[in-house]
Amino acid sequence: MNAVARNVTVYDVYDRAKSGPKMDEKKWDFEVIPQTAKALKKKYGIKMDKKTIIPEDKDLIDKLFQAGLEMLETCGVYCIDTGRVIKYTRDEILHAIHSAPDHFTYGEGAEAHYITPRSYDSKKPPIIQGGPTGSPCSEENFLAIHQAYAQEPIVDTIVDGVLQTVNGHDPQPGTPWELMAVRSEALQIREAMMRAGRTGMGL
């Protein structure tokens, strides 16, 4: 009788990040990932049509899922901070998928969007996320950049950029300047939404 799968907690992930197999980052990036992907592509007979961005063939969709599942089980997730691989069992992965929420609300008030899974043949329009998406932005232009995205009617939610400097200082990780930069980013993005008349956009 198989054991009942349970949720993997943040404590489990932390422990595995410290105890998982040790591996060089370059080996992970340039050997493990591409070689595993190549082997699984061959194993499952995956052939992609370059003219079709989103696969619509149900057999191909199933093959891609099975290959992805096996790839995560085989490769795990690389932790740069510890130089180790965080491993998950197939049961843990499937349990996480089945336990995932089937809906959530993104944003508030008039800008709230009810998010549900979309199939490849869904007639429901996708959510449009706009923003510099993690790109470095200058202090001088940060607010204006995000306001420009918020003003676009087609944009539903904002994916923000990051400040290159805060009060002229480099927001290096692990320093007080990093905390100040994160706080400043959040305040300025909310200000940008307010100026665009779209308070409550998902961020």
C-alpha positions as CSV (number, residue, x, y, z in Angstrom):
1,M,0.0,0.0,0.0
2,N,1.4,3.4,-1.1
3,A,1.9,6.1,1.5
4,V,-0.5,9.0,1.3
5,A,1.2,12.0,-0.3
6,R,1.4,15.2,1.7
7,N,2.2,18.8,1.0
8,V,5.9,19.7,0.7
9,T,6.4,22.6,3.2
10,V,8.8,25.5,3.1
11,Y,10.8,23.7,5.8
12,D,11.1,20.6,3.6
13,V,12.4,22.7,0.8
14,Y,14.9,24.5,3.0
15,D,16.2,21.2,4.4
16,R,16.6,19.7,0.9
17,A,18.4,22.8,-0.3
18,K,21.0,22.1,2.4
19,S,21.2,18.4,2.0
20,G,20.5,17.7,-1.7
21,P,23.1,16.4,-4.1
22,K,26.0,18.9,-4.6
23,M,26.4,20.1,-8.2
24,D,28.2,22.8,-10.1
25,E,25.9,25.4,-11.5
26,K,27.4,25.2,-15.0
27,K,27.1,21.5,-15.1
28,W,23.4,21.9,-14.2
29,D,22.8,24.5,-16.8
30,F,24.8,23.1,-19.7
31,E,24.7,19.3,-19.1
32,V,21.9,18.1,-16.8
33,I,19.1,20.2,-18.2
34,P,19.8,20.0,-22.0
35,Q,20.8,16.4,-21.9
36,T,17.7,15.3,-19.9
37,A,15.4,17.4,-22.2
38,K,17.0,15.8,-25.3
39,A,16.6,12.3,-23.9
40,L,12.9,12.9,-22.9
41,K,12.1,14.4,-26.2
42,K,13.3,11.2,-27.8
43,K,11.7,8.9,-25.2
44,Y,8.2,10.4,-25.7
45,G,8.6,11.0,-29.4
46,I,7.9,14.8,-29.1
47,K,7.9,16.7,-32.4
48,M,6.9,20.3,-32.3
49,D,5.4,22.3,-35.2
50,K,7.3,25.6,-35.2
51,K,4.3,27.3,-36.8
52,T,2.1,26.3,-33.8
53,I,3.0,28.3,-30.7
54,I,0.5,26.6,-28.4
55,P,0.1,22.8,-29.1
56,E,-3.5,21.8,-29.8
57,D,-3.0,18.0,-30.4
58,K,-4.2,16.2,-27.3
59,D,-1.7,13.4,-27.7
60,L,1.2,15.9,-27.9
61,I,-0.1,17.8,-24.9
62,D,-0.1,14.6,-22.9
63,K,3.4,13.7,-24.0
64,L,4.6,17.2,-23.0
65,F,3.1,16.8,-19.6
66,Q,4.5,13.4,-19.0
67,A,8.0,14.5,-20.2
68,G,7.8,17.6,-18.0
69,L,6.7,15.5,-15.0
70,E,9.6,13.1,-15.5
71,M,12.1,16.0,-16.0
72,L,11.2,17.6,-12.7
73,E,11.4,14.3,-10.9
74,T,14.7,13.5,-12.5
75,C,16.4,16.9,-12.4
76,G,14.8,18.5,-9.3
77,V,15.4,22.2,-8.8
78,Y,18.8,23.9,-8.5
79,C,19.5,26.1,-5.5
80,I,22.1,28.7,-6.4
81,D,22.7,29.7,-2.8
82,T,23.7,26.2,-1.6
83,G,24.9,24.7,-4.9
84,R,22.6,21.7,-4.3
85,V,19.7,20.1,-6.1
86,I,16.3,20.1,-4.4
87,K,14.6,16.8,-5.2
88,Y,10.9,15.9,-5.3
89,T,9.2,12.6,-5.7
90,R,6.6,11.9,-8.4
91,D,3.9,11.6,-5.8
92,E,4.9,14.9,-4.3
93,I,4.7,16.6,-7.6
94,L,1.4,15.1,-8.6
95,H,0.0,15.9,-5.1
96,A,1.0,19.6,-5.5
97,I,-0.7,19.7,-8.9
98,H,-3.9,18.2,-7.6
99,S,-3.8,20.4,-4.5
100,A,-3.3,23.7,-6.4
101,P,-6.1,26.2,-6.2
102,D,-8.4,26.2,-9.3
103,H,-9.1,29.9,-9.0
104,F,-8.0,33.1,-7.3
105,T,-8.7,36.8,-7.5
106,Y,-6.0,39.1,-8.8
107,G,-6.3,42.8,-7.9
108,E,-9.0,44.6,-6.0
109,G,-12.3,46.5,-6.6
110,A,-12.9,47.5,-10.2
111,E,-9.5,46.2,-11.2
112,A,-10.1,42.7,-9.8
113,H,-9.8,39.7,-12.1
114,Y,-11.1,36.2,-11.4
115,I,-8.4,33.9,-12.6
116,T,-9.2,30.3,-13.7
117,P,-7.2,27.8,-15.8
118,R,-7.4,28.3,-19.5
119,S,-7.3,25.4,-21.9
120,Y,-5.6,25.7,-25.3
121,D,-9.1,26.0,-26.9
122,S,-10.6,28.4,-24.4
123,K,-12.7,31.3,-25.8
124,K,-12.0,33.3,-22.7
125,P,-9.5,36.2,-23.3
126,P,-6.2,35.8,-21.4
127,I,-5.1,38.2,-18.7
128,I,-2.7,40.8,-20.1
129,Q,0.2,41.6,-17.8
130,G,2.2,44.7,-18.6
131,G,5.4,46.2,-17.2
132,P,9.2,46.1,-17.4
133,T,9.1,42.7,-15.8
134,G,12.3,42.7,-13.7
135,S,14.2,45.0,-15.9
136,P,16.4,47.6,-14.2
137,C,14.8,51.1,-14.2
138,S,16.4,54.4,-13.2
139,E,15.1,56.3,-10.2
140,E,14.2,59.2,-12.4
141,N,12.0,57.2,-14.7
142,F,10.7,54.4,-12.5
143,L,7.3,56.1,-11.7
144,A,6.7,57.3,-15.3
145,I,7.5,53.9,-16.8
146,H,5.0,52.1,-14.6
147,Q,2.3,54.8,-15.1
148,A,2.7,54.4,-18.8
149,Y,1.8,50.7,-18.5
150,A,-1.0,51.3,-16.1
151,Q,-2.6,53.8,-18.5
152,E,-3.0,51.2,-21.2
153,P,-6.5,49.9,-21.2
154,I,-5.4,46.5,-22.6
155,V,-3.1,45.9,-19.6
156,D,-4.9,44.1,-16.7
157,T,-2.0,43.7,-14.2
158,I,1.5,45.1,-13.6
159,V,4.7,43.1,-13.6
160,D,7.1,45.6,-12.2
161,G,10.7,46.5,-12.9
162,V,13.5,47.0,-10.3
163,L,15.3,50.2,-9.2
164,Q,18.9,50.4,-10.4
165,T,19.6,52.7,-7.5
166,V,17.8,54.1,-4.4
167,N,18.8,57.6,-3.2
168,G,21.8,57.1,-5.4
169,H,22.9,53.9,-3.7
170,D,23.3,50.4,-5.2
171,P,20.6,48.2,-3.5
172,Q,22.9,45.3,-3.0
173,P,21.2,42.1,-1.7
174,G,21.4,41.7,2.1
175,T,21.8,45.4,2.8
176,P,19.4,48.0,4.2
177,W,19.5,49.6,0.7
178,E,17.9,46.5,-0.7
179,L,15.0,46.8,1.7
180,M,14.6,50.5,1.0
181,A,14.5,49.8,-2.8
182,V,11.8,47.1,-2.5
183,R,9.7,49.5,-0.3
184,S,10.2,52.4,-2.7
185,E,9.3,50.2,-5.7
186,A,6.0,49.1,-4.1
187,L,5.1,52.7,-3.1
188,Q,5.9,54.1,-6.6
189,I,4.0,51.4,-8.4
190,R,0.9,52.0,-6.3
191,E,1.3,55.8,-7.0
192,A,1.6,55.0,-10.7
193,M,-1.7,53.1,-10.6
194,M,-3.4,55.9,-8.7
195,R,-2.2,58.5,-11.2
196,A,-3.6,56.3,-14.0
197,G,-6.9,56.1,-12.3
198,R,-6.6,52.3,-11.7
199,T,-6.0,51.8,-8.0
200,G,-6.3,48.2,-7.2
201,M,-4.5,46.6,-10.2
202,G,-2.9,43.3,-9.4
203,L,0.8,43.5,-8.9
